[in-house]
Amino acid sequence: MIFKVFFQENAAEVPVREKTKTAYVEGTSERDVRQKLKSLPYNIELVQVLDAEYLEFEKQNPDFRIMEIE
């Protein structure tokens, strides 16, 4: 499944809506995605599963790419 993750790049700063970024991550569950991102210095606001229709809509964005996490 593909998840859309809303996050702030610096977990030490207070979240500001205008600085929210998004990433697309493949995982089996929300917990799995959060576990994968745990090593990054992000303040994760929301992890949202993308159903088939929403995923197709997101793929129309030229900046769409699935984040590679090692």
C-alpha positions in Angstrom: 0.0 0.0 0.0 1.1 3.6 -0.6 0.8 6.1 2.2 0.9 9.9 2.0 2.9 11.4 4.9 2.5 15.0 6.0 5.5 16.2 7.9 7.7 19.0 9.1 11.4 18.6 8.2 12.7 19.7 11.7 11.1 17.9 14.7 12.7 20.5 17.0 10.6 23.4 15.6 7.0 24.2 16.2 4.9 22.9 13.3 3.8 25.7 10.9 1.2 24.8 8.3 3.0 26.6 5.5 6.1 24.5 6.0 4.3 21.2 5.9 5.7 18.8 3.2 4.5 15.6 1.8 6.1 12.3 0.9 4.8 9.0 -0.4 5.9 5.9 1.3 5.2 2.2 0.6 4.3 0.1 3.6 2.0 -2.5 5.1 0.3 -0.2 7.7 0.5 3.2 9.3 2.7 1.8 12.0 5.1 0.2 9.5 5.5 3.6 7.7 6.1 5.5 11.0 8.7 2.8 11.9 10.4 3.3 8.5 10.5 7.1 9.0 11.6 6.9 12.7 15.3 7.4 11.9 14.7 10.7 10.0 14.5 14.0 11.9 10.9 14.6 10.8 7.9 15.7 12.8 5.2 13.5 11.3 1.8 15.1 11.4 -0.3 12.6 9.5 0.0 9.3 7.7 -2.8 8.7 5.3 -3.5 5.5 3.2 -4.2 6.2 -0.5 -6.9 4.2 -2.0 -6.7 3.3 -5.7 -8.7 6.4 -7.0 -6.8 8.9 -4.8 -3.4 7.3 -5.7 -4.2 7.7 -9.4 -5.0 11.4 -8.7 -1.8 11.9 -6.9 0.2 10.3 -9.7 -0.9 13.1 -12.0 1.3 15.4 -9.9 4.7 15.8 -11.7 6.5 15.7 -8.4 5.0 12.4 -7.4 7.6 9.8 -6.4 7.7 7.1 -3.8 10.3 7.8 -1.1 13.1 5.2 -1.0 13.8 4.3 2.6 16.7 2.0 3.6 
